[in-house]
Each structure stands twice: as structure tokens, then as C-alpha cells.
Amino acid sequence: MRQLSAFVLRHKIWVILFWTVTAVFGGWAASIVPDRLANDYSFPDEPAFKANTAIQELYGNGGATEPLVAVIHLPAGQRGGSPAVKEGMERASAALFQQARVRLLPRPDDGGLPYALALLPEERWGEPIEYAPIVAEALRASLPAGSEVAMTGIKELEDQVEGVTTDSVVIETLIAGAGALIVLLWVFGSALAVLPLVVATVSIMVSFLLTLGLTEITDVNATIQYLIALIGLGVAVDYSLLLVNRWREERRTEGMSAEEAIHRAMESAGRAVVFSGLTVAGGLGTLIVLPVPFIRSIGLGSMLIPLVSTLVTLSLVPVLLASIGKVLEWPRRGRGVPSGAVWRRWAGFVVRRPLISLLVGLAVLSPLLVAATTMRLGDPVSTALQSEGSAGTALTELERGGVPRGVLTPIEVLAPSGVAPETVAQRLAAVEGVHAAVAPDSPAWRQRGTAMVSVLPAAETSTPAGQDTVERVTAFARNFPGVQIGGRGALTIDSASALYRDFPYMLAAILVFTFIVLSRAFRSVILAGQAIILGMISIAASYGILALVWQEGHGSGLLWGVEATGAIALWVPLVVFAFLFGLSMDYEVFLLARMREEYDATGSTRTAVLTGLGQVGRLVTSAALILFLAFVLLSTIPVVDLKIAATGLGAGILLDATVLRAILVPALVALTGAATWWLPRWMATALRVRETVPPVKEDARVDG
């Protein structure tokens, strides 16, 4: 690291010029990238995806698209089963298919409130089409005079809950930056607070520039723009905060020159930044092993965030410190860094009572760990999306009229030539959990020798009961050769399998990679093992918060105005896992690297814990607060799934920086004592680091 800092200090003008020009081009790229990103969430190798694709190609509608549900109020004297209503439904069906490729499923004779399902074309490019007015107008024109039509459906409910999604990433980032500045002013008490924000700005712009390059090679999911802007802000500030803080600390050493303070900071904090950046990037990189294109693109794009932040921090921060560091110390020039007395006293308390501290920390996390076992994966149920808008009112009227909510999520059955659709419908109608199964004989339902059968479940397919119905329908349909099962519910089941069947390999890869990196960073297999175990506990606890807050609704309504979702979106736990595992290692590396440094200097585990937590505790808390603020801003984006992901990440960061780093880490180090620093000779040789031989009288120091 000294060679690197010496190199950049010899070429200060070139380093500043390079990052300035790159950041300018990055700003240009940031304005272009959103238009280049994909909203594709496909699972091309799964049976349900293939079925839905075939349905869209043959009929131009349906498949995995959520249908509109038209709730019909007939004038006095008219009934759902009357000839006039049936004929009107048929006319509307023919007109909608011919004009807008909408496949209409009239349901006037269910014994309840008349309604119709409008299965829509898939929207891929161009401006989205508002189909609700088109469907409503076609029905009003065809039904008896005086008929009223109200529209509902999953998408209609989502739109009224979430509103229209806008490109608010710039505004969110500016707000997060302002919050970060406040925290940094509290940490530094000087104009140095601006420096980490400069580094973060450069890092974000460069990440956007590289993302633009990625879009030329492969599709990149639209979620990445929010992750780069908000998480990039937090990570870049974390890294530069660590390095700047250590530089200030080194400057307090009497006789230390300004340049030597930079070299010393790079040798210690800079090394921690390298290992932290590699660990975060490695955690995110494991998403690439999953056989799902959009998850791979999120993993690939997200890896840029820590890698770019690391490069910018290690090259630009030393140059800025050497150039304007002393000037930015105003108004606290020369006063140095607070000693961290509060954190040191807390560390002393934990070291004196390590077992009690460990048990208290685990007791705090235990309810969350239990809640994590209840987490269900899938789409949100309609009750989570229902508001006081027109779509919510229409859904309530439909349910009061005797129609189950399962009709919002039909199961699409594609029958090939040679299979009688009427027979398929008759058999599937008898399957447990099926409300109705119909096979209309109109041209909109019969194309190129195939036929469509619509199975309406009693329970939404996003619920456990609805998924059981999909499984039973799929199993029963195997009795008919060539029949394919599509629809949103079938795709959800197949998608969960695609995402999580290879999860053990992903988990094994990240654990092995992290163990090797941390063993080398800390020169200890015990510290590396503890870090991994605590990281897993942190992630499990954040899953518990997701289950309690969103799935069960304990706080989602109060904080975001969204009721219990009943399930967590399939991709959210994977992304939360990858980001949290990496980000939690940030603080682990910051803290344990400092403990390792103090142990090497003193040979005392007690001193290592006291000094390590005393010096880094405030830093970790501040860094976590900045990153937490970024996630709070991410949760304000009007997309429920992003709100859920932001909640998991934000809660995980808070737990990690408080319960885990302030209680569990020092308690475990104190309990393991001399063994904490053990690294086998063969492993030290393989990792090319020196072997650690603990002092014989280490335990006396810890207990004393």
C-alpha cells in the first residue's frame, strides 16, 4: 500500500485530472443509462415461462400478464344470465380481440355479481397502453344501456398504491448526500466532511459510466440505477471515511510528517478498504452463478459499486489529503480525533462480562431469527395492495357479490391440437381449490389448432393455498399430453425453483471465498469463522424483520401505507443476502483489522478489543448511519418490492453496526482469548502471510 500511495502522490495532477474527466463522462452516462436498462424479469428455462411465451405468441395476450377484472353493474331489470347481457359480452369480446388483442373472459352466470377478465398483451417497448378505459368502454357500448363498469386487478391495485414510478434517483441521492454531510460534520467537526462526498460523487459517476458499457454487452436490470446511486453513496463514504479518519489519527503522532501520515493510513486503513471491497464484490458476484438473467445482471452491475469505490478511495483520497487536507481541517485544525472514551468503556464492560454480553445479544436477535423461518416467497396478495381508490372499491364489491379473489390470478392452460379443451375444462373444474374452469369457443380462444382453458382458483395464486391449487392443476394436467400450464402463479413457483435450487452452490461459493479473504486479512481462522457466522446471523435477523414488517404487516401500514403483503418477492431475499453479507463485512473488516493491528503491537487481546472498539466504534456507527439513510431514501421509491428490499438492507445494517459489532464481536473475541489469533502454519504459507503464535499468558491479560 505504501508503494501505491507513493505513486499517486508523485502524480497528483494526473490522478485528479483522470478522475475529474472520468466523472464528467460518468455524469453524461448517468443521464443515458436509465433509458438503456431493461425491465425484464424473465426465467427463460422454466416450463411456465415457456408456456406463457407460447400463449403470448399464439394469442398476443395473457400468459404471465395480470388481467384486468371488469366489475359490471347492470341496470334494474337485467340479470347476468339474460340473453341481452350474454350477447353484449360476446360483442365486446370480439371487438376487443380484433381492435386491441385483448382476450375477454365473460363471467355473467356465476350466481353472483357479473364480471369479465380481460387478458392483456404483454408490454415490452414504447409507451404503456392504458387498457382499463378501452375495456370499460367496449363493455359499456355492448351491454344494455345504463350498465356501469368498474375496473380492478392486481396491476390496477398496484398503480393506485404505488403511483406512477418516476426517475427520482437524482433527488433521492441528493437528499441522502445531504444527510451524509450532516453525519460527516458530526464525525469530523470540520470541512473534511466534504471530502468523502467528493469521493462518493466520483465513484457513483464512474459506476454509471461502466454500467453504460455493460449495457452495450448485455441487458442490465433497471434496479441497478438505484443501487449504484444510493448504495454507492454509502459504500464510497464508508471507505473514504475510514481512510480519512485514520489519517487524522496518524497526524496526532508527534513528529509525523503530513506525507508519512498518508502512507501510514494507507498501510492500515487502506489495506482494510481493499479487503472490504473484495469481500463486498465477492458477495455480490455470487449472484452471477444463478441461472436467471436479471439476477445475473444485478450481480454484475452491483460488483462495480465496491470495486470502483475502492479504486477511487485508494487513489483520490491520498491526493486530496496531501493537497488540501490541512485546509479542510478548519475549524478544528490540529485538534485531532476524539479518543472514543465512551466506546472504550463499553468495550471494557463487554470484555469483563463476555458470556453475559453474548447471551444478551443473542436474546435480542432470537425473536427475529425465529420470525425468519416463517418467511414466504411470492407476489403480494391483493389485500396488501388494496386502497380506497376505485380499484380497491371494485374489488370489495366483487367479493361481496360472491366472487373469490382468486379470479384476479387465473391459471392459463394451453391445450394443443388433438386435446379437447371442453374435456380439460370439465376435469380441471373438479380439482380441489378451483372456483371455475372454462374453455370459450370464440376465435379469441382458439388459434392455430390450439385452445385456451382458463382456470379460476378460489384463492389467489400468490397465497400458499393458491400455490397448492396451481400444483394440483399442473399435476392433473399431465394426464393430457402436450398441455402446458401458464399464468402468474405457475411462473412464480417455477421462478422460486430457478432462483433457489442453486442457492446452496451460491452460498458455498461466497462462504469459501470470504473465509479465504478474511483469513488472510486477519491472519486468523477463528476471526474469519466468527465473521462469517455473525454475518449469517445478521442476514437471518433481517429476514425476520422482513417477515414481521412486510409479510405480517407489523409496521408497513404505519410507515409506508401498505398493508401486509403475505409474501416477500422472490428476488428480494437473494439481493438482500448478497448486499448484506458484503456490507456487513465492511464493518467486520474495519473493526477486526484494527483489533488485529493492536494485538500485533501489544500481544494483548484485551487491549486489542478495548482499543479496536474504542477507535472504530464511532466510525462504524457513523458509516452505518449514512448507509442506513441511503436505504431509508431507497424505501421511498414508489415500488413495493424496492421498499421491501430497502427495509431488509437498512434493518440489517443497523443490527450489524449495533448488536453484532458492539456486543457479539467483542464478546466472542474476549471468550476465545488467545485462540482468537490462531492461523495454522500450512495455511499461513498458502496465504503468504506470517504465522500467528499466541502468547502463553494471553488468558491472564484477557481476564485481568
N, C-alpha and C positions, 0 to 999 in steps of 0.2 A: 504493500500500500504506500510505503514511503516513496518508492520509485514513481508510482502514479502521481502522487501529489507533487513531487518534484518536477515531473514532466509538465503537468498543467500549469504550474506556477511559472515555468520558464516560457510558456506560450500563452500567457494570459489574454492577450489581444485576440489571438486566433480562436481560443476557446469561446470567448464572449461573442465574437463575430459569427462563429459556426452556429452556436445555439440561437443567436438572435435571428439569423437568416432562416434557420430551420423552423423556428417558432412562427415566423411570419408566414412561411409557406403552410405551416400547420393551421394557422388561422384561416387561410384560404380553403384548406382541405375541410376544416370543420363546417364550413358553410355548404359544402358539396356532399359530404358523407351521408347525411340523413336521406338524401334522395337516392343514394346508391344501396341502401340497406334493404334487406328482404324481410318480409313478414311471414315467411314460410315456416310452418311448424310441422312438416310432413314426416312420415315414417314409411319410406318407400318400400321396405322389405316386408311389411306386415300384411297379413291376409285382409284385414278390414280396410287398410289403405288402398289395396289393390281393388277391392270391391267398390269402394267409394269412387275411385278413379274411373272404373268401368261404368258406373252409374252416371257420372258426370259426362263421360264421353258419349254414351248412348242416348241419354235423355237431356243433357245440358243443364241438369239441376239435381237437387237432392244430395245424396251421399252424406258427407260429414257436416254440411251446412245446416245450421239450426233453422228450422222452419218458422215462418210466421203463423200465428194462430188468429184467425178472424172469428171474433165472438159476435154472433148475429142476434139482433133484437127485431123480431117480426112485428108488424102492425097487428092491432087487435083483429081477431078472427082468423089469423093464419097460424098454422102449426108446422113444425119441422118436417113432418112426413107428407104434407099436402103436395099434390101434383105441381102446383104453381112454384113451390119452393124447390122441388127436385129439378124441374125443368130450368129454373133460373140458375141453380147451381151448375147444371150441365153447360149452359150457355157461357157462364163466367169461366168455367174450366177450359172450354175450347178457346175462348178469346185470350185468356192469359197465356196458354201454351203457345198459341200462334204469335202473339204480339211480344211477349216478354220471356218466353221459355220457362214460365212458372208452371209447375205441376200441382194442380189443386186437388186436394182430397176432401170432398164434401162429407160432412157427418150430420145429416139432418134427422136421423132416426135412431139416435142412441137412447131415447127415452128421457133426454134432458135438454139442456139449452143447445140450440143448433150452433155448430161451429164448422170451420173448414181449415185444413192445414195447407199452407202454401209452401211448397218445397222450391227453394230458390236456386238460381245459377250461382256458381262459385265466382267470387270477385277476386281477380288477380292483378289486373292493371287498370290504370285510369282512375277517374273519379268514381267513388262508390255510388251505386244507384239506390235511391230510396224506394224500395218495393212496397212498403206499407201503404202509401197513398194509391199506388197502382192497383193493388189487390182490393183495397177497400172500395175504390171507385168502380171496378169491374163487378163486384158483388152488388153494390147499390143499384147499378144500372140494369142488372139482370134479375134481381129479386123483386117481389111485389113492392109497389110504391109505398113509401113510408118506412121501409126497413132501415135499421141503423146498424152500422158495423164498427166495432172497436177492435183494435189490433193489440196483440200481446205476443209473447215468445221470449226465449232466452236472450236473444240479441236486443230486442226492444227493451227488456228489463235492464240489461247491461248499459245500454245507451242512456237510460234515464238515471241510473245510479252513478255512472262514471262521467257522464257528459261527453263532450267531444274532446278527443285527445289532441293536444296541440304540441308544437315543438317548443316546450317550455324549458328545455335543458339548460339554455343560457341563463335564464332567470334563476332557476334552481341553483346553478353553480355560483352565480354572483351572491346569492343570499348565503350559501354555505361558506363562500370565501369571506364574507363579512363576519360571519360567526367565528370562523377560524382566526381571523385577525384579532378579535376580542380575546380569545383564549391565548393567543400568542403574546399579546400585550401583557396579559396577566403573568405568563411564564417569564418573559424576558424583561418586562418593565422598560423597554427601550425600543428604538426604531428597528432593531434587529428583527422584530416581529414581521417586518415586511419581507425579509429575505426568503423564508420558507414559502411564502405565497408566490414570489417570483419564480422559484424553482417549480412549484406546482403548476403555474401557468405554462411554463416552457414544457413540462412533462406532458400535460394534457394536450397541448397543441401538437407536439411531436407524435403522440399516440394517435391522434386523429389523422396525421399525415401518413403514418404507417398503415392505419386502417384503410385509408383510401387506396393504398397499394394492394391491400388484401382483397378489396372488392373487385380488383381487376383480375384476380386469380380465382376467387371462389365467392359464393354467396355468403354474406355476413348478416347475422340476425340483427334486427333493429334495436334489440335490447342493449346492444353493446354501447350505443351512444351515451346512455345514462350511466353505465358502469364506468366508462372512461372518464366522463366529466366529474362525477361525484365521488366514486371510489378512488379515481386517480388523484383527486384533490387530497383526500385523506392520506393515501399512501405516500405521496410525494412530500406532504407536510411532515408526516411521521419521520421519514428518512432524514430530511434536511434538519428537522428539529433535533434529532439525536446527534447529528454531527455538529451543529452549531452549539448546542448545549455543552458538548464535550470540549469544544474549542474554548469556550468561556471558562470552563473548569481548568483546562490546562494553562490558560493565561494567568491564573491565580498563583501558579508556581513561581516562586521568586527566581529571577534571573532568566526566565524563559522568554526567548525572543518570539515575536509575532509569527514568524515563519515556522519556527520549531513547534509552536503550539498547534499549527495546522497539521504538520507531519505527525505529531503525537495523536491528535484527534483522529486522523485517517487510519493510523495503525490500530486503534482500539475501536472507536465508533464506526469508522469506515468499514472495517472488517465485519462488524455486526450487520451493517447495511447490506453487504454482499451476501452473506449467508441468509439474511432475512429475505432479500429479493429473490434469491434462488429457491428458497422454500415456498414462498408465495407463488412464484411462477410454476414450480413443480406441482403444487396442489391444483392450480387451475389447468395445467397441461394435461392432467389425468382425464379431463373431460373429453379430450381428443380421442381416447380409446373407445368411447361409446359409439355404437354404430347408428347414430342419429345425426343427420347433417346439421340441424340448427344448434344442437348442443355442442357439436364439434366446433362450429363457428364461434360460439360464445367462448369456449375454452381457448381457442386460438387467438381471438381478439383480446380476451382478458389477460392473457400472458404478457401482452405488450405493456400493460399498466405497471407492474412491478419492475420489469426489466428496464423500461425507459426511465422510470423514476430513479432506479439505482444508478444508471449511467449519468443522468443529469446531476444527481446529488454528488456523486464522487468526482465529477469534473468541474461543474459550475460553482458549487458551494466553496471549495478551496480558493478559487479565483476571486469570488466576490468577497470572501473574508479577508484575503490579502489586499484587495483593492480598496474596499470601503467598510471593512468590518469595524475598525476603530471608530469611524464616523458614526456608524449606525448604533454604537453603544450609547449614544446620547438618549435620555438624560441620566442614565445610570453608569456612565463611563467609569470603569475602574472599580466598580463595587462588587464585581464577581457574581457568583451564583449562590443562591440560598443553600444552606447546608443540609436541608432536608431533615431537620431535627424531629419533626412530627413523624415522618416515615421511619426514621431510625428508632424512635421509641416504640412505634408499633412493631417493628421487626424484632426488637428485644422482647416484647411481650409474647410474640408467636414462638420465638426460639426458646423461651423459658417454659412454655406450655405447648409443645408441638402436637402432642396427641389430642389434647382438648381442642386445639385450633383446627386440626384436621377433621375431627368429628363434627365440629360446628359447621365448617364449610360444607361437608358432605350432607349434613342435615338440611342446610339451606337449599341445596341442589336436588335432594332426593325427590320432593314432590314433582319437580319439573321432569326428572328422569322417568318417573312413573307415567306422567302425562304423555311423554314422548311415545310410549308403547301404544297409545290409543290413536295415533295419527293415521288418518285415512287419506288416500290419494285419489284425485279425480277432479271433475269440474264442480264449480259451486252450484248448490241447489237453488231453485227459483226463489225460495224464501229469503236467501241471502241477498238477492238482487231486487226484491220487491220493494217498491217505494210507494209514495202517494200519487205518483204520476198516472197517466191514463193507462199505460201498460199494466201496472200493478192492479189498478181498479178492474180492468177487463179480466185479469187472471182470477181475481177474487170472485167475480160474477160467474165465470166459467165453472169454478169449483163448487160454488153454491148451486149451480144448475145441474150438479150430478156428474160432472166430467172430471176424472182424476188428472193430476198434474203430469202424470207420465206421458200424456199426449204431446207435451212440449218436446219430448225427446224420442221420436219414433225410431223403430228398428227397421232399416231398409233391407229387403230381401230381393235379390236379383235372381230370377228363375230363367234358366237357359231354354233354348228350343227343345221341345220334347217333354218338358215338365209342365203339367197342368197347373197354372197359378191358382185356380179356384181350389184345387185339392190342397195345395200348400197352405193357402189361407185358412181353409177349414181345419186342417190338422194343427196349425200353429195357434189358432184361436183357443184351442183346448189346453195349451201349455200353461202351467201354473204361473201366475203373475201377469198374464196377458189380458188386457182390457178388451181389445178387439183386434182382428186381423182381416184386412180386406184386399181384394185384387180387382180394381176397376177395369172395365174392358174398353175404355176410351183410348184413342190414339196416343194420348199423353202418357199412358201407362203400358203401352205395347209398342216396342220399337225393334226393328231388325230381328224378328224372331224371338226376342226376349220379352219378359213381362216383369212388372214390379209388383211386389206384395208389401204393403205397409202394415207393420205390427205395432200396435199402440200399447205400451206397457202401462200397468196401473201405477207404478212408481217410476219416478224419473231415473234414467239410467246413470245419473251421477250419484245416486244413493246406493248403499250396499244391497238393498232389496232389488233395485232396478238392475244392478250389475248381475245379480243372481238370475234375473229373468233373461238377460242377454245370453248368459252362459247356457241356460236351458234351451233357449231358442236356437242357439248355434249348434248345440249337441243334437237337437231333434232334426235340424235341417240337413244333417249329414245323411239322413235317410233318403234324401233326394239328390241324385248325382248331379254335380255341377252347380248347385245352388250356392250363392255367395251371400254372406251376411255383412251389411254395412251399417252406416249410421254413426252418430257421435259416440254412443255408448260402446259399441263394438270396437271402435278405434281407440277409445280410452283404455279398454282392457288390453288390447294388443300393444298400445304405446307403453303402458306400465311394464309389460313384459320386456319390450325392447330396451327401455331405459335401465331397468334394474336387474335383468338376468346376467349382465356382465359387470354389475356393481362390485361383486367380490374381487374381480380382477383389478378393477379400478382402485379399490381400497387397498389391496395388497401392494399395488404399484406405488401408491402415494406413501404408504407406511414404510416400505423398504427404502424408497428414495429419501424420505425425510429422516429416517433413522441414520442413514449413512452421512447425510449432510450435517445433521446435528451432532453426531458422534465426533465428526472431525472439528466442528465449530467449538464444541465444549471440551473435547478430549476426554469424554466420559460416556460410557454406555448407559450408566444409571440416569444421568441427566437427560440423555436423549430419549430413553424409555419413559421417564416421567413426563417429559414434554409431550410425547405422543399420547400417552394415556389421558393426561389432562386436556389435551386438545379434543380428544374424542368425547370426553365428559362435557366439555363446553358446547360442542355441537349438539349432543343429545339433549342438553338443557334448553338450547334454543329451539329445538324441535318441540319440546314440551310447551314452550311459550306459544309457538305457532298453533299447536293443538288447542290450548286453552283460550287464546285470544281470538283466533280466527275460526277454527273449526267449531268450537263450542260457543263462541261469541261473547266471551267474558272480557269486554272492553272494546271490541271492534265497533260496536254501535256507538258507544260514547265518544271514541276518539276519531272515527272516520265515517260514522253514519252508515255503516254496512253491517247487517246482521250476520249471524253465524253462517259460515259458508258450508258447513257439513263435511267439507273435504278440503285438502290442500292440492293446488295444481301440481301435476305430475313432475314438472321440471324444477319446481322451487326447491325441494329438499336437496337435489343434486347440486344446484348452483350455490345454495347456502352452505352445503358441505364444503365444496371446493374453495369458496372465498373465505369462509370462517376458519377452515383448517390452516390456510395460508396466513390469513391476517392474524390469527391468534398466535402463530409462530413469531410474528413481528415482536410482540411484547415478550414472548418467551425468550427470544434471542437477545433482545435489549437487556432484560433482567439477568438471565443466566450468564450471558457473556461478561457482564460486569462482575457477577459473583465469581466467575472463573478467574477473571483478572485479579481480583482482590485475594483469592485463595492462592494464586501463584505468587503473589507478593508477600503474603503473611503466613501461609501454611495453616490458617485457621478457618474452619467452616463457619464458626460463629461470626468472626469478623467479616467473612465473605457475605453472609446473609445481612448483617447489620449495615455494612457499607453499600452493598449492592442495592438493597431495597431503599436505603436512605437516599442514595443518589439518584436512583432511577424511578422510584415510586411516583414522584410528582410528574416526571416526564411521561411515564406510561399513562397516568391518569389524564394528562393534558392531551396526549396524542389520541387516546380513546375517545375523549370528549369531542375532538374535532371530527373523527371518523363517525362517531355516533350522530353528530349534527348532519353530516352528509347523508346518512341513512334516513334521518328524520325528513330531510328535504325530498329524498327519493320516495318516501311513503306518501308524499302529497301529490305525486303524479297520478292522474285520473285513470289508472288501470289497476283493477283489484289484485291481479296476480303480482304486479310490481310492489304494491303496498304490502302484500304478504311477505314477499322476499325481503323487502327493506326492514320489516319488523323483525324477522328472524336474524338478519345480519346485525341490526342495531342492538337488539337484546343480547345477542351472543357477544358482541364487543364489550358491552357494559359488564356482563357477567365475567368475562375473561379478564378485564382490567381490574375488577374489584375482588370478587370471591376467589377466583383462581390465582391471580398473580399476587394479591395482597395477603391471602390466607393459605391456600393449599400449597403453592410453590415453596414459600419459606418453611412451612411446616414439614413438608416432605424432605427437603434438604437437611433440616435440623434432625429429623428422625433417622435418616440414612447415614448421617455423620461422615466418617472417614470413607465409607464405601461410595459416597456420592461421586467421588472423583476417579473412580477406577476405570482404567482402559487397558485391556489385555495387550501384552507385548506384540502378539501377532497382528492384532488389529491396528495398533499404532504404526507398525511397519507398513501395513497395507494402505493406511490412510496418509502415510508420510507425515506423521506428527510424532512428537516425543511422548514416551510412555509416562503415565502419571503413577507415582508411588506415594500413597498416603502416609503421613507421619504416624508413627506408632502411638503417640499420645494424643491423637486427634480428639477422642471422645471427651477427654478432660476439658479441652477447650470449649467444646460444644455445650457441655452441661454446665460449665462454670459461668 
